[in-house]
Amino acid sequence: MALTDLQRLESESVMGTYARLPVEFVRGEGTCLWDAEGNEYLDFLCGISVNLLGHCHPAVVEAVRDQAGRLMHVGNLFYTEPAMRLAARLAERSVGGKVFFTNSGAEAVECAIKLARKRRPGGGFVVLEGGFHGRTMGALSATPQESKQAPFAPLVPGFAAVPRDGPPLPLVRAVTDRTAAVIIEAVQGESGIHPIDSQMLAAARDACEEHGALLICDEIQCGMGRTGMLWGWEHAGVPPDVMTVAKGLGGGLPIGACVAAPEHADVLVAGDHGSTFAGGPVAAAAANAVLELVDDDAFLDAVHAKGERLAAGLRGVGLEVRGLGLMLAFQAPEAPALVRRALLEQRLVMNATGPDTVRLLPPLNVSDEEIDEAVGRIAAVAA
């Protein structure tokens, strides 16, 4: 089927919520994608941090094939081994406690919001300006971006936004004995890759402890080794009470999780929350395979080194770079046009998060040679 046929089907049958670029991808392997005409692309977006180990990583493919050939779904009224093993490993390697599985990051945030609200009935939430936590109604209410919120008002009440930059005093003052939780991304992703100052995270931790509120860290984009540590909050040494994770967890399959520390792990009880597909054996098997590779000190050290190489390369061609590990962005005028040119002229997949920001989220196992090649292609269009 030709691209024009797909575009016709989209216009007739698909809600117009995405501005797709004019390429049909049909195959992927490692850091490379191929379109329907056989052209090879270098993928430095990896499905917005989803294909954490690149496309069709052999270990993930093997785990999925094996599990799909034995059992695909039975629902959460019964036991399956992949989900139980995954829950134990996620809890052990994060905040301890217990896990609720979801199908997406937004669903994980919804679970965290419900947990915090049940623990402190009627309590409010404090979030940072520029944050993004999802597009479902609760997660959207925690996302203080007017363009995203306005069409869907009234939103869930009780969310207050404080400045992301500068001293943490506004956040400290916003947290009271009526606050259910503070929700923070250690590195804001959708607003353009903005690492949050460690003092802000530490102040949020102290304020939550003083007033009995929960600190919720949204690790959906910055977690799973993306920043060179397994979790973004580890850079500040500030453990949360509740953590949300998704995107790269499944290595390409949809799965998310809300992890609550031991003292909050039993707030939600039978009947409080649920999901038909969440934690299914196939997605959980994929996530176990991903964690087996990513949860390794040598692997994470390599992510840090590769991030340094990519950042240095971009600075070397005159670009202003920010971020941590392999979660980077650079400033560029008319960023969406630059991203389009990079795709069509240089066969390089990137993403614009706004009018002047280009986001880079390559696979964590990208090679040094691929990093250097991407820098060269970026330089060609940025010039």
Secondary structure as GFF3:
##gff-version 3
##sequence-region A 1 383
A	DSSP	alpha_helix	3	13	.	.	.	ID=ss1
A	DSSP	beta_strand	25	29	.	.	.	ID=ss2
A	DSSP	beta_strand	32	35	.	.	.	ID=ss3
A	DSSP	beta_strand	40	43	.	.	.	ID=ss4
A	DSSP	alpha_helix	46	49	.	.	.	ID=ss5
A	DSSP	alpha_helix	58	68	.	.	.	ID=ss6
A	DSSP	alpha_helix	81	92	.	.	.	ID=ss7
A	DSSP	beta_strand	98	102	.	.	.	ID=ss8
A	DSSP	alpha_helix	105	119	.	.	.	ID=ss9
A	DSSP	beta_strand	124	128	.	.	.	ID=ss10
A	DSSP	alpha_helix	137	141	.	.	.	ID=ss11
A	DSSP	alpha_helix	146	149	.	.	.	ID=ss12
A	DSSP	three_ten_helix	150	152	.	.	.	ID=ss13
A	DSSP	beta_strand	159	162	.	.	.	ID=ss14
A	DSSP	alpha_helix	169	174	.	.	.	ID=ss15
A	DSSP	beta_strand	179	184	.	.	.	ID=ss16
A	DSSP	beta_strand	187	188	.	.	.	ID=ss17
A	DSSP	beta_strand	194	195	.	.	.	ID=ss18
A	DSSP	alpha_helix	198	211	.	.	.	ID=ss19
A	DSSP	beta_strand	214	218	.	.	.	ID=ss20
A	DSSP	three_ten_helix	232	235	.	.	.	ID=ss21
A	DSSP	beta_strand	242	245	.	.	.	ID=ss22
A	DSSP	three_ten_helix	247	250	.	.	.	ID=ss23
A	DSSP	beta_strand	256	260	.	.	.	ID=ss24
A	DSSP	three_ten_helix	262	264	.	.	.	ID=ss25
A	DSSP	alpha_helix	281	294	.	.	.	ID=ss26
A	DSSP	alpha_helix	297	316	.	.	.	ID=ss27
A	DSSP	beta_strand	321	324	.	.	.	ID=ss28
A	DSSP	beta_strand	327	331	.	.	.	ID=ss29
A	DSSP	alpha_helix	335	346	.	.	.	ID=ss30
A	DSSP	beta_strand	348	349	.	.	.	ID=ss31
A	DSSP	beta_strand	351	354	.	.	.	ID=ss32
A	DSSP	beta_strand	357	360	.	.	.	ID=ss33
A	DSSP	alpha_helix	368	382	.	.	.	ID=ss34
###
